[in-house]
């Protein structure tokens, strides 16, 4: 079970990241509507799970369509409230819990890929991105990704100390060496991003492979 000190360390990482403006001030990223770092979900049962599973994606989407911008209004609001100490971390996570089932296009694709497809339990997994801020142009230059990993993501992964890390999407795969140094005992699984365009047949094949690797790791 995570101690209060462990959760405090995670909150310190979150709040530090949310105050970081380096990629914007350096001119390597452009502010999107949600213009603050976006801490991601950590399930209430993550630290108690027999096997801790972390899913790492590349970045939060900019949400440039009117529909997505409208849906991002409450998310932006609660992020600012959490950053400024007016909302608690459990309140932020509860907000995310309500929205995670709608993630993806069509809505539900995120849950369908990771939870249903990989056999994961939302209450027992942690999520993060390599880059925590959205970029208005959806570009995410290599310098931004590397900088965010060095300043924020690496610290979070070390604090989460996962047993299995799923690197989802080709852009995340390049960070495998860093993960191997941060958590040497962690099993790392590389796979597709949930919003890939490679077809259902390949997705089914990949999900079978990932489920098999997760099952194998859980037996050890």
Secondary structure by P-SEA (a helix, b strand, c coil): cccaaaaaaaaaaaaaaaacccccccccccccccccbbbbbbccccccccbbbbbbbccccccccaaaaaaaaaaaaaaaaaaaccccaaaaaaaaaaccccccccccccccccccccccccccbbbbbccccccccccccaaaaaaaaaccaaaaaaaacccbbbbcccccccaaaaaaaacccbbbbbbbcccccccaaaaaaaaaaaaaaaaaaaac
